[in-house]
Structure formats: C-alpha cells, structure tokens
C-alpha cells in the first residue's frame, strides 16, 4: 500500500496552525495518527504551553478509537496520559504510523518526553517534518529509531519549517506579527469587523504575547483597553508608537494593573521582548514593514465601512488559511521583507 505522506502531514499542519500564536513559549506542532490501512485515527495539535504535546494528544485520541476505553478521555495531565498509555496499550499501536510536524521532544520538562513514549508503544513508523533546533529538546528521532521504529524526516519540510519559524525566532531574538481585520471590500474602519470567535482568538494571543504595539492615533480615536478579558487572561505590555507623548490617561489601556505602557517614536523597546503582536491600520503597517515576520489577517465575510489600505505594491504569500462561519483567517508572509528569510 502506497502511503500519501504529504496528505497526512498536511492534516497535521492545518491543525497546528489553528494554535499558532497561542503556544508561546512552545512551538505550534501538529500530529496525525493513521492505522494499518491508512485510516485516520487522530489529528491533534499542541494547544498551549504546559498542556500535552501534539503527539500525546494524538495518541490519546487514537488509543480511544482503537480500544473504546473511555477512561483515557478524562485524563488531561500529560504525564498521566503517558503512564496510562504505557500501562494499557496492549500492543494496539503495532501497525500505526505517526506524522508529526516537529521531531518528538527528547527531554523531560513540564511534560514527559514524547520520543520516549513513542519508542515504548510498539509504533511502526514515524514521519517528521522539521527537526528540532532546540538543543535541550532535540535528539528525539534517535531515541525512536533506536527502539526499532522506522523513521523518515523532511516530509513537507518547507511548510513545517514555516510553522516552526516563530519558535525559532523567539529562541534567538524575537518574533513579530502584524494583525488586522478587514471586510470583503477591504475596509478597516467603522466599528467591530471580525466575529466574536475571532476576537476571542485574538484575546488568547494577547494573553501569551509579551508586548502589544499600536499607533498613537488609534489609541486617541478608538480609546481601547487592549487586554485579554474575553479569555480571562493577562494584559500584555503596550508600546504606543507616537511622536506626540501626550495622551488622555482615562483611556482604558492606561488603567490596567501590572501593565507597562511605553510611549515612543521608534521600535527600539522591542529588543526587550520575545513574542510581539502589532495591531493597526495602514500607517502602522507601513511603519512596521521592516520588523514584521508574519502577518495575520481576519477577513470578515461582510461589506461595509469606508476606509481601506491604499498600498498597491505589497504582495503576500499565504502560509495557512482557516475558515469559520463568519471569518477567513490567514497567516501570511510578505514578499521582499525579512519574513521571507
């Protein structure tokens, strides 16, 4: 039987992109598990730091599908899932294959080693997209191979590397992404644009980012709070980019506890942060071109408003598209900037 490795890895990639921006300081990772005849047993992703890794989530789901053992569904702790699978698998994984966008981790941190778990379950094959450049966690493939699991690297490697890029960047310096919302006719003004589901996602991203950047005019006109209240999360520090340092301090964003608000006419403060989100319109888009790695657009399936971006020469390459009932969510990189490097 010929296995379409790219198809299964693409499923893992699409699932992982749903959580891009939510897993800091961990990487976004996806995993697909297939059965003896190529049937899909699970497609899962790592959802947030401290929660089970993608491989563990996928093996948990696959185990239930193979055994109908409902007890495992009530286990959420990664270490407890590891233990339960090791004690109860009864060789049910002997014919399965795993497709992971990232090499399984070798170290024991907040969660146990995925590579060690895979090596002990009698799994047949492991397909990997990106190798782990983090020295602390790398070496998982070697652990798996030494247990007799057939391993193949580099499946959709370019696409998996693009998924992993934010993690690699904040390991070295920082990752910066620019987020905006627009309607089908391109307008970015006149009130709320994206759906509540999309706004909840943005608040979840704010909860884990170190710094949120916004323009001074947006602060004065919109009078935002820029917190993570929709997910009961923490409010990130704020950089207001403005030549005019005078602001009405009754604007809500200035009155959040444990938040630092910095007002500056440049981006030098970014050197003190790792995971940075920029929110804004055309002016901020143009100001930040040289520092942005990825772009995140929420395209609302409606028409309205009056003002849109006037940029004519900017072109994007799509990294991933997600869709719900009201919005299309696109992760992109722009041509001819450092996001392509």
PyMOL commands that set and color helices and strands:
alter all, ss='L'
color gray80, all
select helices_A, chain A and resi 5-17+54-67+70-74+78-88+114-119+140-146+157-172+196-208+216-222+229-231+252-255+268-272+282-287+338-340
alter helices_A, ss='H'
color red, helices_A
select strands_A, chain A and resi 30-34+40-45+97-102+125-130+150-152+175-183+211-215+237-241+261-264+275-279+294-300+316-323+327-334
alter strands_A, ss='S'
color yellow, strands_A
deselect
rebuild
show_as cartoon
